[in-house]
């Protein structure tokens, strides 16, 4: 029997949307826990806080410092490096795991670099706290805004290259790239908003934290496919993300725990 031509209908099987949503949920949850939990909460508890409330959109305690404010972003960027190393090193993994590593890298690196830009422009958020009181304030905000914009654009390019080179999605398959990145973008936004609506500190955190971090912070997913360099080539076969009930079940459990536990808030003590 002759091999199936690469352009046949069999080769154009669509990625399973439910499985892509599940992978997106897990990657977005991971990035959020890294930012709020391993970043802000862990740093505060290790450096002076006796207790505090951790939610999906904020860490609140009676102890604060520039280090605690910066720790969320720094934790995201450190995690992004680890996810990128894993993605490059583990090329033989199934596409489900490779896509999870890519999205985990994307959410962490976009959250990290995007926060510099956001705080520089809006004078609000973690990095506005970090530079508060430093003179001249306008210069510090400009450094954050310009440096953040450059870093965010560079991060977006790396995410796009990773989608092609290590996940295996062809650069010229624009419809597939748009579909995968759109699902990831919408999923992360809806998950963050659902968690924010349950938080005990007020609905204002929905538009002060959840929406800027997702609608704004992850917006590169909506255009990065157009900026992927022409020389980016897949390092392996153009696999499809087929239906995986294991990924879907795990994501459902994690999402439920994320919303009902972290969404409502949990008290942590030293």
Backbone bond lengths (Angstrom), bond angles and torsions (degrees), N, CA, C in turn:
res aa  C-N    CA-C-N  psi(-1)  N-CA   C-N-CA  omega(-1)  CA-C   N-CA-C  phi
1 X - - - 1.470 - - 1.524 109.37 -
2 X 1.296 117.01 133.94 1.464 121.16 -179.25 1.517 110.19 -70.81
3 X 1.347 117.72 146.23 1.464 120.72 178.33 1.521 111.13 -64.06
4 X 1.320 115.69 153.13 1.459 120.98 179.71 1.522 110.28 -71.20
5 X 1.311 118.76 125.82 1.470 120.93 179.35 1.518 110.14 -60.30
6 X 1.326 117.71 145.66 1.448 121.20 -176.98 1.516 113.67 -61.07
7 X 1.350 118.58 -23.58 1.453 120.43 -178.00 1.523 113.36 -99.21
8 X 1.332 116.96 12.29 1.453 120.00 -179.86 1.512 110.99 -73.01
9 X 1.355 115.28 167.48 1.465 119.13 179.72 1.509 111.59 -62.96
10 X 1.347 118.52 -30.72 1.461 121.08 179.01 1.513 111.29 -63.88
11 X 1.339 115.99 -34.76 1.460 119.97 -178.93 1.520 112.04 -77.79
12 X 1.374 115.88 -12.01 1.456 118.96 -177.27 1.529 112.51 -104.50
13 X 1.333 116.43 24.47 1.457 120.54 175.81 1.520 108.91 -59.09
14 X 1.320 116.24 133.21 1.466 120.31 -177.73 1.525 110.95 -74.25
15 X 1.324 115.45 150.79 1.461 120.50 171.20 1.526 108.20 -65.45
16 X 1.329 116.07 142.07 1.456 120.17 -178.77 1.525 110.57 -73.33
17 X 1.325 117.10 119.70 1.464 121.62 -174.58 1.521 112.20 -63.16
18 X 1.336 117.11 -39.73 1.468 119.37 -178.45 1.524 111.61 -64.96
19 X 1.320 116.65 -37.38 1.460 120.16 178.97 1.526 110.70 -72.24
20 X 1.324 117.18 -37.97 1.470 120.31 176.23 1.526 110.13 -63.34
21 X 1.330 117.41 -40.76 1.467 121.25 176.26 1.527 110.05 -61.26
22 X 1.328 116.33 -44.72 1.469 120.32 -179.40 1.525 111.43 -60.28
23 X 1.320 116.69 -45.88 1.464 120.41 179.37 1.528 110.22 -63.68
24 X 1.326 116.68 -39.15 1.466 121.45 178.42 1.519 111.41 -63.98
25 X 1.328 117.12 -41.41 1.472 121.71 177.56 1.524 110.35 -59.41
26 X 1.320 116.95 -46.83 1.463 120.48 -177.89 1.528 111.56 -65.87
27 X 1.329 116.91 -41.79 1.465 120.11 179.85 1.523 111.41 -67.20
28 X 1.339 117.32 -41.81 1.465 120.94 179.88 1.528 111.40 -67.12
29 X 1.321 116.75 -40.71 1.463 120.59 177.18 1.519 110.65 -62.41
30 X 1.317 115.79 -43.26 1.463 121.03 179.69 1.524 110.68 -59.41
31 X 1.322 118.10 -46.89 1.463 121.70 -179.03 1.525 111.24 -63.66
32 X 1.331 116.64 -38.34 1.458 120.16 -179.58 1.526 111.78 -67.87
33 X 1.334 116.52 -44.71 1.468 120.38 179.39 1.525 110.49 -63.98
34 X 1.325 116.60 -37.11 1.461 119.86 176.94 1.525 110.22 -62.20
35 X 1.335 117.27 -44.16 1.464 121.14 -177.91 1.523 111.86 -67.43
36 X 1.320 117.05 -56.89 1.464 120.72 -174.24 1.527 112.60 -78.68
37 X 1.348 116.33 -41.34 1.459 120.16 -175.03 1.510 114.58 -84.02
38 X 1.347 116.40 -62.71 1.462 120.07 -178.48 1.523 112.14 -72.41
39 X 1.340 116.19 -27.35 1.462 119.54 178.98 1.510 112.68 -83.98
40 X 1.326 117.24 -80.46 1.460 121.55 -174.60 1.524 113.37 -65.25
41 X 1.334 117.34 -55.11 1.466 120.47 -172.18 1.527 112.23 -64.91
42 X 1.326 116.85 -50.29 1.464 119.75 -177.77 1.526 111.41 -62.20
43 X 1.324 116.84 -41.56 1.466 120.22 179.67 1.524 111.06 -64.64
44 X 1.337 116.51 -43.12 1.466 119.72 179.40 1.524 111.15 -62.72
45 X 1.319 117.76 -44.75 1.460 121.17 -178.71 1.523 111.92 -67.62
46 X 1.315 117.06 -30.82 1.461 120.57 179.75 1.536 113.10 -80.57
47 X 1.326 116.38 -20.12 1.472 119.07 -174.02 1.521 114.61 -113.62
48 X 1.325 118.81 4.29 1.462 117.30 175.98 1.503 117.38 155.21
49 X 1.326 119.03 -25.05 1.459 120.74 -178.76 1.526 110.40 -71.62
50 X 1.311 115.40 138.05 1.461 119.98 176.05 1.527 111.37 -87.24
51 X 1.315 116.17 -32.33 1.458 121.19 178.35 1.518 108.90 -162.19
52 X 1.306 115.86 170.34 1.453 120.47 178.32 1.512 110.33 -175.12
53 X 1.330 115.70 170.06 1.464 121.08 179.30 1.524 108.85 -109.57
54 X 1.315 114.80 124.78 1.464 121.66 179.34 1.517 109.13 -105.13
55 X 1.330 117.19 125.22 1.461 122.42 173.96 1.525 108.74 -125.40
56 X 1.313 115.90 -179.33 1.461 120.26 179.80 1.523 112.67 -73.43
57 X 1.337 117.48 -12.62 1.466 120.10 -177.66 1.518 113.75 -122.61
58 X 1.324 118.06 -5.17 1.463 117.74 -177.06 1.518 111.35 -165.17
59 X 1.321 114.40 157.17 1.463 122.89 168.01 1.523 106.23 -119.45
60 X 1.314 116.82 128.25 1.466 121.01 -177.49 1.522 109.60 -129.25
61 X 1.340 116.20 128.81 1.462 121.64 175.66 1.524 108.41 -152.74
62 X 1.331 116.13 176.25 1.460 120.01 179.37 1.520 111.94 -86.29
63 X 1.327 116.43 7.41 1.458 121.00 -179.42 1.526 108.56 -124.57
64 X 1.329 116.50 131.74 1.457 120.40 179.68 1.520 109.37 -143.60
65 X 1.302 116.16 156.15 1.468 121.26 177.97 1.516 108.12 -163.47
66 X 1.323 115.84 168.19 1.467 119.41 176.64 1.528 110.28 -62.16
67 X 1.316 116.09 -37.06 1.460 119.99 -179.38 1.520 111.30 -63.74
68 X 1.324 116.85 -43.78 1.463 120.51 178.67 1.530 109.99 -62.25
69 X 1.321 116.86 -42.47 1.463 120.97 179.59 1.529 111.55 -63.01
70 X 1.326 116.42 -39.96 1.467 120.73 -177.66 1.519 112.79 -78.00
71 X 1.328 116.86 -22.15 1.459 120.60 -169.31 1.517 113.92 -63.99
72 X 1.339 118.43 -32.00 1.459 119.57 179.76 1.517 111.93 -61.91
73 X 1.327 115.85 -49.33 1.466 120.81 178.79 1.524 111.43 -64.20
74 X 1.321 116.48 -43.93 1.466 120.24 -178.99 1.523 111.21 -63.39
75 X 1.335 117.01 -37.13 1.466 120.36 177.21 1.528 110.36 -65.26
76 X 1.327 117.48 -41.39 1.466 121.04 176.91 1.519 111.53 -60.39
77 X 1.321 116.97 -45.06 1.466 120.07 -177.67 1.526 111.27 -68.49
78 X 1.331 117.33 -38.33 1.467 120.34 176.80 1.528 110.38 -64.49
79 X 1.331 116.41 -42.70 1.462 120.05 177.99 1.528 111.07 -64.43
80 X 1.331 117.14 -38.71 1.463 120.62 179.19 1.526 110.82 -58.90
81 X 1.319 116.90 -41.74 1.467 120.45 178.51 1.526 110.68 -61.02
82 X 1.334 116.67 -43.90 1.465 120.82 -179.45 1.527 111.43 -65.62
83 X 1.338 116.68 -41.91 1.464 119.41 178.40 1.522 111.15 -65.18
84 X 1.323 117.59 -37.32 1.468 120.72 179.11 1.522 111.19 -66.80
85 X 1.325 116.48 -41.97 1.469 120.19 177.48 1.528 109.96 -61.56
86 X 1.335 116.33 -43.42 1.465 120.02 179.36 1.519 110.74 -63.62
87 X 1.331 117.48 -42.72 1.459 121.31 -179.63 1.523 111.64 -61.51
88 X 1.311 116.96 -42.12 1.467 121.20 -179.79 1.523 112.39 -71.70
89 X 1.334 116.12 -31.73 1.460 120.40 -173.92 1.524 113.40 -85.63
90 X 1.337 116.47 -28.01 1.463 120.63 -172.21 1.525 110.75 -109.07
91 X 1.323 115.36 59.71 1.468 120.54 -175.05 1.523 113.43 -71.63
92 X 1.330 117.51 -15.38 1.458 120.36 -177.14 1.529 112.74 -88.99
93 X 1.316 116.74 -3.12 1.454 119.80 178.43 1.525 110.79 -63.87
94 X 1.325 116.20 156.87 1.457 120.00 173.88 1.528 109.80 -63.99
95 X 1.307 115.58 157.44 1.465 120.10 -174.79 1.530 111.78 -61.49
96 X 1.325 118.76 -29.52 1.458 120.60 179.18 1.531 110.54 -59.83
97 X 1.322 116.05 -46.29 1.464 120.14 -179.99 1.519 111.74 -71.16
98 X 1.328 116.20 -37.72 1.462 118.56 178.42 1.523 111.23 -65.44
99 X 1.332 116.83 -38.45 1.460 119.97 178.00 1.534 110.69 -68.66
100 X 1.326 117.22 -36.75 1.462 120.20 175.54 1.528 110.89 -62.43
101 X 1.318 117.34 -45.05 1.471 120.31 179.10 1.523 110.44 -63.43
102 X 1.335 117.11 -40.06 1.462 120.58 179.63 1.522 110.76 -64.81
103 X 1.340 117.85 -46.48 1.458 120.08 179.75 1.526 111.63 -66.97
104 X 1.324 117.44 -36.72 1.467 120.18 177.01 1.523 110.00 -63.19
105 X 1.323 116.03 -42.56 1.464 119.25 174.22 1.515 110.95 -60.99
106 X 1.336 116.15 -45.74 1.464 120.46 -176.88 1.519 112.04 -61.59
107 X 1.328 117.53 -51.16 1.464 120.10 -177.94 1.525 111.27 -62.34
108 X 1.327 117.33 -39.56 1.466 119.93 -179.32 1.522 112.17 -70.11
109 X 1.333 117.07 -45.36 1.463 118.69 -176.51 1.523 111.37 -73.29
110 X 1.331 118.08 -33.94 1.464 120.32 177.88 1.526 111.01 -73.01
111 X 1.340 117.31 -38.46 1.461 120.03 174.58 1.530 110.41 -60.92
112 X 1.326 115.57 -44.49 1.461 119.97 -177.14 1.516 113.36 -65.87
113 X 1.313 117.50 -54.00 1.469 120.22 -177.82 1.523 111.26 -71.84
114 X 1.341 116.42 -34.21 1.456 119.14 179.91 1.511 113.63 -65.88
115 X 1.337 116.80 -28.90 1.459 119.65 -179.02 1.526 111.75 -67.08
116 X 1.336 116.88 -35.40 1.471 119.33 175.98 1.526 110.05 -59.29
117 X 1.326 115.65 -48.32 1.466 121.12 -179.05 1.524 111.03 -62.71
118 X 1.323 116.82 -45.63 1.458 121.37 -178.01 1.529 111.92 -61.20
119 X 1.321 116.82 -48.32 1.462 119.58 -178.53 1.523 111.81 -68.13
120 X 1.333 116.66 -34.59 1.455 119.37 178.87 1.517 112.05 -66.57
121 X 1.320 117.29 -40.32 1.462 121.39 -178.54 1.523 111.74 -78.93
122 X 1.336 116.90 -46.50 1.469 121.10 -173.28 1.525 113.44 -89.90
123 X 1.338 117.44 -13.62 1.465 121.44 -174.96 1.527 110.55 54.25
124 X 1.326 114.80 43.87 1.460 121.78 -177.32 1.525 108.37 -147.49
125 X 1.323 116.75 152.29 1.451 120.59 175.90 1.512 112.92 99.00
126 X 1.330 114.76 -169.15 1.466 121.27 -171.76 1.524 113.33 -57.27
127 X 1.325 116.82 -46.38 1.465 118.20 -173.89 1.518 112.76 -81.05
128 X 1.327 116.63 -16.82 1.461 119.05 168.63 1.531 109.03 -68.53
129 X 1.342 116.09 -35.33 1.464 120.73 175.44 1.524 110.78 -67.73
130 X 1.325 116.28 -39.99 1.470 120.31 -178.92 1.525 111.53 -61.89
131 X 1.346 117.60 -40.73 1.466 119.75 -175.87 1.536 112.41 -95.24
132 X 1.326 117.81 1.49 1.462 120.38 -179.39 1.524 110.76 -58.66
133 X 1.316 116.45 129.58 1.462 121.11 179.45 1.506 114.56 88.67
134 X 1.333 117.47 -9.20 1.454 120.27 178.58 1.527 109.27 -85.20
135 X 1.309 116.15 135.11 1.469 120.69 -177.20 1.537 109.97 -113.48
136 X 1.341 116.46 147.86 1.475 126.51 -8.21 1.523 110.38 -77.56
137 X 1.322 117.38 135.90 1.461 121.51 -174.01 1.526 112.11 -63.46
138 X 1.349 116.53 -36.03 1.460 119.55 -179.90 1.518 112.05 -62.55
139 X 1.322 116.49 -38.28 1.465 120.40 179.93 1.529 110.22 -65.91
140 X 1.337 116.58 -44.02 1.459 119.99 -179.88 1.522 111.02 -63.74
141 X 1.318 117.22 -40.34 1.463 120.03 178.31 1.530 110.91 -65.42
142 X 1.319 116.51 -37.84 1.468 119.94 178.92 1.514 110.80 -65.32
143 X 1.335 116.13 -41.94 1.470 120.41 177.96 1.522 110.12 -60.35
144 X 1.331 116.57 -45.27 1.465 120.16 178.76 1.527 111.52 -62.08
145 X 1.336 116.34 -45.85 1.459 120.36 -176.06 1.525 111.71 -66.95
146 X 1.326 116.75 -49.82 1.473 120.45 -177.37 1.526 110.57 -69.90
147 X 1.336 116.24 -47.32 1.460 119.52 178.67 1.514 111.72 -63.18
148 X 1.345 116.39 -39.58 1.453 120.06 178.93 1.515 112.50 -65.26
149 X 1.343 117.18 -40.82 1.463 120.66 179.00 1.525 111.09 -62.59
150 X 1.335 116.07 -43.78 1.461 120.14 179.67 1.529 110.97 -65.28
151 X 1.335 115.94 -43.76 1.458 119.89 -179.68 1.531 111.25 -66.07
152 X 1.335 116.49 -37.93 1.466 120.64 -179.71 1.522 110.71 -66.06
153 X 1.329 116.61 -42.49 1.460 119.77 178.91 1.534 110.72 -64.09
154 X 1.333 116.30 -43.53 1.465 120.04 178.84 1.523 110.84 -62.94
155 X 1.336 116.33 -41.25 1.459 120.44 178.55 1.524 110.86 -62.53
156 X 1.329 116.72 -39.36 1.463 121.08 179.71 1.529 111.20 -62.57
157 X 1.315 116.40 -40.74 1.461 120.30 177.90 1.517 111.39 -63.06
158 X 1.331 116.15 -41.57 1.466 120.04 -179.69 1.526 110.30 -65.49
159 X 1.326 116.98 -40.02 1.465 120.08 176.75 1.531 110.03 -60.11
160 X 1.324 117.42 -45.57 1.453 121.19 179.14 1.519 112.60 -61.81
161 X 1.330 115.90 -43.17 1.464 120.26 178.04 1.525 110.25 -62.59
162 X 1.338 116.36 -40.28 1.458 120.50 179.11 1.515 112.30 -63.53
163 X 1.347 116.79 -38.54 1.462 120.23 177.62 1.526 111.41 -59.33
164 X 1.312 116.05 -39.74 1.460 120.35 -178.77 1.522 110.89 -79.92
165 X 1.315 116.34 -54.44 1.460 120.62 -168.86 1.522 113.16 -73.18
166 X 1.318 118.22 -40.32 1.466 120.23 -172.06 1.525 113.93 -108.44
167 X 1.330 118.17 -27.73 1.464 119.33 174.14 1.523 109.61 -84.84
168 X 1.331 116.76 -32.59 1.459 120.43 174.28 1.502 115.32 100.31
169 X 1.342 117.43 20.62 1.457 120.92 179.42 1.522 109.11 -91.17
170 X 1.322 117.52 126.12 1.455 120.25 -177.29 1.522 111.45 -66.60
171 X 1.320 115.58 140.56 1.464 120.88 -179.83 1.515 111.93 -61.62
172 X 1.342 117.33 -33.67 1.457 120.17 -177.40 1.534 112.92 -81.58
173 X 1.329 117.15 -3.68 1.467 120.57 177.79 1.527 108.42 -90.44
174 X 1.330 115.42 67.70 1.460 120.86 -173.29 1.531 112.89 -62.97
175 X 1.325 117.84 -35.81 1.465 119.35 -179.09 1.521 111.20 -64.90
176 X 1.335 116.18 -37.73 1.470 119.17 178.47 1.520 110.89 -70.34
177 X 1.318 116.65 -42.38 1.461 120.00 177.80 1.524 111.03 -59.87
178 X 1.328 116.30 -45.15 1.472 120.25 179.95 1.518 111.02 -62.39
179 X 1.329 116.50 -41.81 1.461 120.01 -177.00 1.527 111.08 -65.69
180 X 1.323 116.93 -46.88 1.463 120.40 -178.15 1.533 111.47 -65.16
181 X 1.323 116.60 -44.60 1.465 118.82 -177.93 1.524 111.56 -71.78
182 X 1.339 117.41 -33.20 1.466 120.02 177.24 1.528 110.96 -65.55
183 X 1.327 116.84 -44.19 1.464 120.16 178.85 1.526 110.18 -61.12
184 X 1.327 116.95 -44.56 1.463 120.26 179.96 1.525 111.17 -63.38
185 X 1.318 116.94 -41.03 1.469 122.16 -179.18 1.528 111.40 -64.80
186 X 1.318 116.28 -49.44 1.463 120.54 -179.00 1.534 110.59 -65.68
187 X 1.322 116.86 -41.54 1.461 120.20 -179.40 1.524 111.74 -61.78
188 X 1.321 116.95 -47.24 1.475 119.69 -179.24 1.521 111.16 -63.66
189 X 1.330 117.32 -36.52 1.468 121.01 179.52 1.526 111.47 -67.77
190 X 1.324 117.27 -47.44 1.462 120.73 -179.37 1.525 111.45 -64.83
191 X 1.325 116.68 -39.29 1.466 120.01 178.88 1.521 111.03 -63.69
192 X 1.335 116.56 -45.69 1.457 120.58 179.58 1.523 111.64 -63.30
193 X 1.321 117.23 -41.23 1.469 120.84 -179.71 1.527 111.33 -67.03
194 X 1.333 116.74 -40.07 1.462 120.04 178.50 1.524 110.74 -62.62
195 X 1.336 116.43 -42.21 1.458 119.72 177.71 1.518 112.00 -65.51
196 X 1.332 116.48 -39.85 1.465 120.92 -179.15 1.520 111.81 -64.99
197 X 1.322 117.24 -35.55 1.464 120.80 -179.20 1.526 112.11 -65.84
198 X 1.334 116.35 -22.93 1.460 120.17 -178.61 1.525 113.19 -94.13
199 X 1.338 117.80 -8.11 1.463 119.73 -172.62 1.536 110.43 -67.69
200 X 1.346 117.48 150.09 1.470 121.50 -174.67 1.526 114.45 -83.55
201 X 1.329 119.10 0.29 1.461 121.10 -173.43 1.521 114.26 -100.75
202 X 1.316 117.31 -0.06 1.459 119.11 177.02 1.511 113.13 117.66
203 X 1.339 114.84 151.28 1.462 120.44 -176.29 1.524 112.47 -68.66
204 X 1.342 117.83 -15.62 1.462 119.33 -179.00 1.527 111.76 -60.65
205 X 1.346 117.60 -24.55 1.462 119.78 178.49 1.527 112.23 -68.83
206 X 1.331 115.92 -15.33 1.466 118.79 175.40 1.514 110.59 -63.33
207 X 1.345 117.69 -49.26 1.470 119.58 -178.44 1.527 113.12 -92.77
208 X 1.332 117.27 -14.25 1.457 119.02 177.02 1.530 112.45 -86.48
209 X 1.331 117.15 -28.00 1.459 120.57 -174.87 1.525 113.22 -125.39
210 X 1.335 116.85 -59.14 1.466 120.17 -172.34 1.524 112.98 -62.78
211 X 1.321 117.32 -48.96 1.463 119.92 -177.41 1.529 113.26 -68.82
212 X 1.352 119.94 -45.04 1.459 118.01 176.74 1.522 113.18 -60.25
213 X 1.337 116.72 -36.45 1.462 120.20 -177.06 1.517 112.78 -71.85
214 X 1.330 117.40 -26.99 1.466 119.92 -176.49 1.525 112.92 -108.03
215 X 1.332 117.36 -60.15 1.466 119.31 178.12 1.521 111.22 -57.72
216 X 1.340 116.29 -41.46 1.455 120.21 179.28 1.514 112.48 -88.35
217 X 1.336 116.25 -53.81 1.456 120.59 -174.45 1.510 114.82 -62.48
218 X 1.327 117.33 -34.32 1.460 120.66 -178.66 1.531 113.11 -99.11
219 X 1.326 116.52 9.32 1.462 119.84 -175.02 1.526 113.51 -63.59
220 X 1.310 117.67 -20.16 1.467 120.26 177.58 1.520 111.61 -59.19
221 X 1.324 116.82 -26.80 1.463 119.73 178.76 1.522 112.37 -61.61
222 X 1.328 116.77 -19.09 1.461 120.56 -177.62 1.528 113.16 -86.83
223 X 1.329 117.82 -13.05 1.460 117.72 -178.57 1.527 114.72 -135.66
224 X 1.322 117.70 -7.43 1.471 118.30 -172.55 1.518 113.30 -62.87
225 X 1.352 118.26 -25.05 1.460 119.53 -179.26 1.525 112.50 -62.96
226 X 1.337 116.57 -23.51 1.465 120.43 179.65 1.523 112.32 -81.43
227 X 1.326 116.97 -11.82 1.461 120.61 -176.83 1.524 112.71 -109.25
228 X 1.329 117.02 4.65 1.465 119.37 179.75 1.527 109.45 -67.53
229 X 1.327 118.70 129.07 1.469 120.96 -179.66 1.528 112.12 -57.25
230 X 1.317 116.15 145.47 1.459 120.94 -177.53 1.528 112.59 -64.07
231 X 1.333 116.96 -25.64 1.462 119.42 -177.76 1.525 113.29 -86.27
232 X 1.342 117.68 4.30 1.469 120.27 177.82 1.526 108.77 -75.41
233 X 1.323 116.02 119.36 1.462 121.20 -177.86 1.525 110.05 -123.83
234 X 1.344 117.38 143.88 1.463 119.96 177.50 1.521 111.03 -62.15
235 X 1.325 116.16 139.71 1.457 120.86 -179.79 1.522 111.56 -87.77
236 X 1.355 116.45 -7.31 1.457 120.18 179.73 1.523 109.70 -153.55
237 X 1.316 116.15 -174.97 1.463 121.53 -173.96 1.524 112.30 -61.34
238 X 1.318 114.00 154.18 1.468 122.06 -179.89 1.531 109.13 -82.07
239 X 1.358 116.65 76.32 1.457 121.42 -178.49 1.524 110.92 -74.78
240 X 1.325 116.15 162.37 1.457 122.27 175.84 1.523 109.97 -112.09
241 X 1.323 115.84 149.73 1.458 121.23 177.55 1.527 106.93 -85.69
242 X 1.318 116.02 94.57 1.456 121.30 -177.50 1.525 110.59 -81.80
243 X 1.335 116.19 165.49 1.462 122.05 -178.58 1.537 110.19 -57.68
244 X 1.326 116.02 127.95 1.458 121.83 176.87 1.519 108.33 -131.90
245 X 1.321 116.48 108.49 1.455 120.46 -179.50 1.531 111.31 -69.77
246 X 1.317 116.60 -25.22 1.465 119.48 177.30 1.531 110.54 -65.05
247 X 1.348 116.72 -48.64 1.459 120.34 178.07 1.528 110.62 -61.93
248 X 1.312 117.50 -41.12 1.461 121.07 -178.15 1.529 110.73 -65.61
249 X 1.332 117.14 -43.31 1.464 120.75 -179.34 1.522 111.21 -66.04
250 X 1.320 116.87 -44.35 1.469 120.26 179.48 1.527 110.22 -62.69
251 X 1.319 116.62 -43.22 1.465 120.12 -179.78 1.525 111.24 -64.01
252 X 1.328 117.58 -38.37 1.464 120.57 179.36 1.521 111.01 -63.05
253 X 1.330 116.92 -43.22 1.470 120.99 179.41 1.521 110.55 -66.03
254 X 1.330 116.90 -45.61 1.465 121.04 -179.22 1.520 110.94 -64.70
255 X 1.327 117.69 -41.81 1.464 120.54 179.68 1.517 111.24 -63.90
256 X 1.330 116.99 -40.64 1.459 120.66 178.85 1.530 110.72 -63.68
257 X 1.326 116.57 -45.22 1.456 120.10 178.50 1.529 111.13 -64.92
258 X 1.316 116.10 -39.80 1.460 121.33 179.19 1.520 111.39 -60.06
259 X 1.316 116.65 -45.64 1.464 120.81 -176.92 1.527 111.89 -73.96
260 X 1.331 117.18 -45.97 1.455 120.26 -173.37 1.530 113.23 -79.88
261 X 1.325 116.76 -26.77 1.464 120.11 -179.40 1.534 110.60 -100.78
262 X 1.319 116.41 -63.05 1.463 118.80 -176.79 1.530 111.52 -73.49
263 X 1.309 116.50 -33.54 1.470 118.85 177.16 1.522 111.77 -60.31
264 X 1.310 116.60 -45.78 1.468 121.36 -179.75 1.521 112.57 -78.16
265 X 1.310 117.31 -20.76 1.463 121.07 177.98 1.508 112.79 102.95
266 X 1.305 115.90 142.45 1.455 122.18 177.81 1.527 108.25 -133.93
267 X 1.322 117.27 137.67 1.466 121.45 179.84 1.526 109.80 -87.54
268 X 1.317 115.60 128.60 1.462 122.43 177.53 1.521 109.63 -114.19
269 X 1.336 116.22 141.76 1.462 121.77 179.47 1.507 110.42 -130.76
270 X 1.296 116.67 156.93 1.470 121.78 177.62 1.522 109.88 -69.28
